[in-house]
């Protein structure tokens, strides 16, 4: 197969990575990531923020909104996200609007979430800067019901009706995505109901992916069985005459998965080491690129080695940087050295941009803070890159 000559990518080019940031922006980011490097401060600060919001302490929402919220979220509403969408678009970076409000678990909240996702698809249809929409199935369905379906337990008449309504919500989202030609990610969740989510996603793919990959499932490669799941999904897509969309991530529930596996007495589904996860992730990239005629791929990763590997795989298999079957994605507020440098080199890139009321998005923000301190060197890496760019600007 012919190779393409792709432009070189350097993830150390901070001039490109922070081109959109003013000196004031950098100083603000520097202070925030310096604080996030402190485990104790993150733990105590998170509790203080939740308390301040709960009791509506004067100025608390303003301070949170213009610090950690502003760094990792696009706004409280879709409208507030518009400037972020435009700013990212200036640098040829797409936006994936992620409604990060955790539902109340009742039918009305599920309907509200469905309607919000439909609104993001509507906007994506009208904007050249929004390549994907995204939703969690637990935003439109009761997780305990999804778990019961996966376990093969008999549903009561009431539960059957609720599950049918949940399926209808998922279908409404995917049908509108197909109608408008907007790709939609179905996010991955906990393993004890992920098979139910997979089944829903594949049903939608068989229905709406006949011409191209509209519905994309998500694979958490910290699970040791996920590459085999991709292989099986690929075989089913070939047999069914539809296209497979796959977003590859490492995963978000590692500690919870291990704890539940111990409590319930089954084998932990998570890889035994980080190296094993990294190896499996990269093997999944290879598999998807090798089968790009049927599989569309999004590498949702902050890992530089995996991102660089994907650029090389594309080159080896003759895929142009802007081939619409291959995307790179990172979270808003993190890893700009990957996103902006990949976009600058012509690759398809996008940022996950969470949004929602400050109070409702707090669980997401606290997870970001915890993960930044837990991910090996992640907050330190961000901090050092910002520091490097500040030094570079002073020396100009």
NUMI-847525 format. One line per 8 residues: number of its first residue (from 1); for each residue x, y, z negated of C-alpha. Coordinates in steps of 0.001 Angstrom, whole numbers, always signed. Layout:
N
NUM	X:Y:Z; ...;
//
This chain:
396
1	+0:+0:+0; +1425:+3455:+886; +2547:+5777:-1856; +1729:+9467:-2083; +4183:+12167:-3019; +2631:+13749:-6092; +4006:+16941:-7642; +6102:+16378:-10772;
9	+4385:+16872:-14127; +6171:+18072:-17252; +4230:+18015:-20494; +6882:+20200:-22128; +6119:+23273:-19995; +4559:+25500:-22627; +4330:+28486:-20278; +1709:+26542:-18289;
17	+162:+24887:-21347; -607:+28199:-23075; -1050:+30460:-20043; -4614:+31245:-21133; -3593:+32238:-24680; -2648:+35727:-25800; +61:+36307:-28386; -2707:+36837:-30937;
25	-4345:+33542:-29960; -1047:+31730:-30467; -504:+33226:-33912; -4003:+32153:-34932; -3451:+28601:-33609; -62:+28487:-35339; -1629:+29273:-38703; -4446:+26743:-38207;
33	-2202:+23825:-37210; +251:+24700:-39982; -2646:+24299:-42425; -3746:+21046:-40764; -274:+19625:-41288; -1005:+19704:-45024; -2972:+16549:-45973; -3964:+17877:-49381;
41	-5176:+21171:-47922; -7260:+19339:-45308; -8876:+17108:-47953; -9707:+19917:-50391; -10510:+22452:-47671; -13062:+20172:-46048; -14967:+19798:-49291; -14847:+23530:-49921;
49	-16182:+24301:-46441; -19099:+21901:-46851; -19943:+23381:-50253; -19700:+26953:-48977; -22089:+26204:-46100; -24487:+24224:-48306; -24838:+27152:-50697; -24721:+29780:-47911;
57	-21873:+31648:-49595; -21436:+35131:-48046; -18995:+35151:-45141; -18398:+31387:-45197; -20025:+30653:-41850; -18244:+33591:-40221; -14846:+32411:-41479; -15408:+28809:-40358;
65	-16829:+29829:-36985; -13819:+32031:-36233; -11184:+29530:-37335; -11505:+25739:-37070; -14863:+25888:-35231; -13517:+28309:-32636; -10450:+26115:-32071; -12319:+22858:-31454;
73	-15836:+23888:-30328; -17237:+25908:-27454; -20050:+27562:-29393; -23279:+26905:-31240; -25416:+26730:-28094; -24954:+25945:-24408; -25170:+29681:-23698; -22349:+30431:-26153;
81	-20186:+27873:-24312; -20428:+29678:-20968; -17313:+31879:-21481; -15276:+28781:-22433; -16528:+26967:-19319; -15524:+29908:-17137; -12133:+30302:-18808; -11242:+26627:-18370;
89	-12499:+26795:-14800; -10031:+29599:-14042; -7283:+27034:-14585; -9071:+24309:-12579; -10075:+22445:-15740; -13572:+21015:-16023; -15791:+21137:-19092; -17644:+18183:-20597;
97	-20291:+19655:-22902; -20558:+17386:-25935; -23618:+17983:-28130; -22017:+17062:-31453; -25018:+17297:-33753; -25608:+14054:-35653; -29325:+13275:-35456; -31710:+12846:-38357;
105	-32649:+9345:-37214; -36316:+9934:-36424; -38171:+9885:-33115; -38497:+13676:-32944; -34752:+14193:-33399; -34068:+11564:-30725; -36372:+13421:-28328; -34643:+16727:-29129;
113	-31247:+15193:-28399; -32504:+13729:-25116; -33767:+17155:-24092; -30451:+18767:-25014; -28517:+16247:-22887; -30916:+16874:-20009; -30127:+20596:-20362; -26381:+19897:-20075;
121	-27037:+17872:-16901; -29103:+20738:-15507; -26233:+23154:-16145; -23687:+20725:-14698; -25789:+20566:-11541; -25533:+24352:-11199; -21867:+24742:-12218; -18771:+23745:-10286;
129	-16859:+23649:-13571; -18804:+20821:-15291; -17867:+17447:-13749; -19503:+15237:-16404; -22194:+15150:-19046; -21963:+12840:-22068; -24163:+11342:-24756; -24092:+8886:-27618;
137	-26808:+6235:-27570; -27204:+6714:-31339; -28271:+10261:-30524; -31401:+8870:-28847; -31838:+5528:-30662; -31751:+4175:-34208; -28386:+2480:-34843; -30000:-145:-37107;
145	-32297:-1068:-34236; -29349:-1341:-31828; -27613:-3577:-34368; -30667:-5800:-34735; -30895:-6222:-30940; -27206:-7177:-30760; -27633:-9715:-33565; -30464:-11369:-31636;
153	-32961:-10770:-34399; -36669:-10759:-33570; -38108:-7253:-33416; -41462:-6413:-34927; -44117:-4859:-32671; -43266:-1443:-34076; -39536:-1983:-33495; -40160:-3167:-29926;
161	-42077:+34:-29246; -39276:+2151:-30735; -36641:+295:-28718; -38655:+774:-25525; -38798:+4506:-26263; -35026:+4491:-26805; -34486:+2734:-23464; -36772:+5282:-21807;
169	-34668:+8147:-23205; -31469:+6591:-21880; -33132:+6068:-18511; -34411:+9662:-18414; -30860:+10947:-18930; -29322:+8647:-16310; -32144:+9207:-13811; -31662:+12974:-13977;
177	-27890:+12538:-13658; -28463:+10460:-10527; -31014:+12926:-9127; -28523:+15784:-9471; -25384:+13797:-8641; -23891:+14532:-12082; -21657:+11879:-13641; -22537:+10941:-17222;
185	-20452:+9224:-19890; -22087:+6791:-22310; -19868:+7117:-25376; -18528:+4084:-27252; -19539:+3472:-30863; -19166:+852:-33609; -18584:-2773:-32573; -21619:-4180:-34421;
193	-23934:-2547:-31891; -21552:-1754:-29004; -22744:-4798:-27015; -26259:-3328:-27010; -24849:-43:-25717; -22836:-1917:-23071; -25973:-3718:-21874; -27867:-437:-21607;
201	-24982:+1161:-19698; -24692:-1740:-17246; -28447:-1740:-16660; -28201:+1954:-15792; -25191:+1341:-13529; -27030:-1374:-11593; -29910:+1090:-11184; -28072:+4338:-10408;
209	-24511:+3505:-9255; -25333:+2076:-5826; -23745:+4975:-3909; -21098:+6113:-6399; -20222:+5932:-10095; -22828:+8140:-11808; -23111:+6266:-15139; -19775:+5575:-16864;
217	-19327:+3295:-19877; -16622:+3919:-22503; -14046:+1333:-23581; -12172:+1602:-26887; -8874:-153:-26188; -7975:-474:-29855; -10376:-3412:-29651; -8461:-6463:-28426;
225	-11370:-7674:-26244; -11940:-4530:-24203; -9709:-5288:-21204; -11600:-8540:-20759; -14838:-6533:-21039; -13637:-4282:-18204; -12762:-7300:-16070; -16197:-8821:-16633;
233	-17928:-5500:-15921; -15932:-5186:-12702; -16940:-8692:-11594; -20594:-7904:-12348; -20378:-4650:-10378; -18914:-6455:-7372; -21601:-9151:-7568; -24363:-6582:-8074;
241	-23225:-4222:-5337; -22749:-1154:-7533; -19826:+962:-8740; -18283:+768:-12228; -17404:+3949:-14082; -15071:+3524:-17028; -13749:+6038:-19551; -10762:+4551:-21382;
249	-10014:+5752:-24911; -7998:+4268:-27717; -10794:+4514:-30265; -12364:+6453:-33114; -13543:+4056:-35833; -10479:+2034:-36804; -10683:+2272:-40600; -14449:+1785:-40582;
257	-14162:-1268:-38307; -11606:-2915:-40595; -13680:-2180:-43708; -16921:-3556:-42254; -15168:-6661:-40899; -13851:-7387:-44402; -17241:-6734:-46027; -19089:-8984:-43588;
265	-16441:-11675:-43422; -15566:-11713:-39727; -12278:-11168:-37875; -11236:-7552:-37427; -11830:-6640:-33742; -9024:-4076:-33817; -5540:-4763:-32438; -3019:-5620:-35164;
273	-606:-2796:-34269; -550:+556:-32510; +1958:-854:-30026; -542:-3572:-29116; -3209:-925:-28512; -829:+1147:-26389; +105:-1881:-24304; -3545:-2869:-23811;
281	-4501:+686:-22875; -1789:+886:-20236; -2723:-2542:-18866; -6318:-1360:-18546; -5112:+1694:-16590; -3238:-621:-14233; -6272:-2842:-13740; -8610:+63:-12978;
289	-6253:+1738:-10509; -5652:-1589:-8765; -9415:-1845:-8237; -10143:+1799:-7433; -12299:+751:-4494; -14922:-302:-7048; -13855:+1316:-10356; -13828:+5041:-11159;
297	-11619:+5886:-14127; -11284:+8608:-16735; -8267:+8415:-19036; -9536:+10017:-22235; -6224:+10216:-24036; -3809:+12536:-25832; -963:+10094:-25226; +1716:+11572:-22985;
305	+3219:+8230:-21937; -141:+6849:-20797; -979:+10061:-18947; +2350:+10018:-17141; +1908:+6325:-16334; -1451:+7049:-14700; +88:+9711:-12444; +2696:+7157:-11358;
313	+88:+4434:-10787; -1919:+6794:-8609; +1165:+7541:-6564; +2050:+3854:-6203; -1463:+2997:-5003; -1772:+5861:-2564; -4313:+7885:-4562; -4094:+11655:-4156;
321	-3984:+13724:-7389; -7458:+15126:-6642; -9054:+11742:-5857; -12494:+12002:-7498; -12270:+8408:-8742; -9562:+9305:-11288; -9841:+11857:-14112; -7884:+12878:-17201;
329	-9665:+14252:-20292; -8654:+15652:-23654; -10509:+17263:-26544; -10926:+21025:-26505; -8391:+22702:-28765; -5848:+19882:-28528; -3128:+18697:-26128; -3207:+21718:-23838;
337	+281:+20687:-22747; -1326:+17666:-21055; -4501:+19259:-19717; -3083:+22462:-18290; +33:+20870:-16791; -1978:+18082:-15161; -4437:+20614:-13744; -1575:+22798:-12560;
345	-188:+19790:-10643; -3555:+19238:-8944; -4958:+16342:-10991; -8635:+16176:-11977; -8770:+17228:-15611; -11485:+18114:-18092; -11889:+19117:-21696; -14466:+17616:-24047;
353	-16110:+20773:-25441; -18255:+20029:-28519; -21029:+22454:-29416; -23864:+22832:-31910; -24738:+24847:-35039; -21730:+25273:-37336; -23434:+23446:-40209; -24441:+20508:-38006;
361	-21030:+20181:-36338; -19125:+20101:-39646; -18863:+16263:-39699; -17207:+16424:-36262; -14816:+19191:-37351; -13793:+17370:-40503; -13081:+14219:-38479; -10894:+16308:-36146;
369	-8975:+17661:-39130; -8583:+14200:-40676; -7528:+12646:-37384; -4997:+15377:-36721; -3269:+14641:-39996; -3566:+10880:-39454; -2578:+10625:-35774; +1138:+10019:-35645;
377	+2628:+13470:-35297; -406:+14965:-33495; -837:+18150:-35527; +2931:+18441:-35855; +3239:+18078:-32079; +670:+20840:-31493; +2373:+23032:-34090; +5836:+22602:-32530;
385	+4575:+23299:-29002; +2906:+26517:-30158; +6084:+27467:-31993; +8130:+26768:-28844; +5894:+28996:-26716; +5975:+31832:-29259; +9783:+31669:-29223; +9875:+31584:-25417;
393	+7741:+34717:-25200; +9904:+36586:-27677; +13003:+35772:-25618; +11533:+36992:-22323;
//
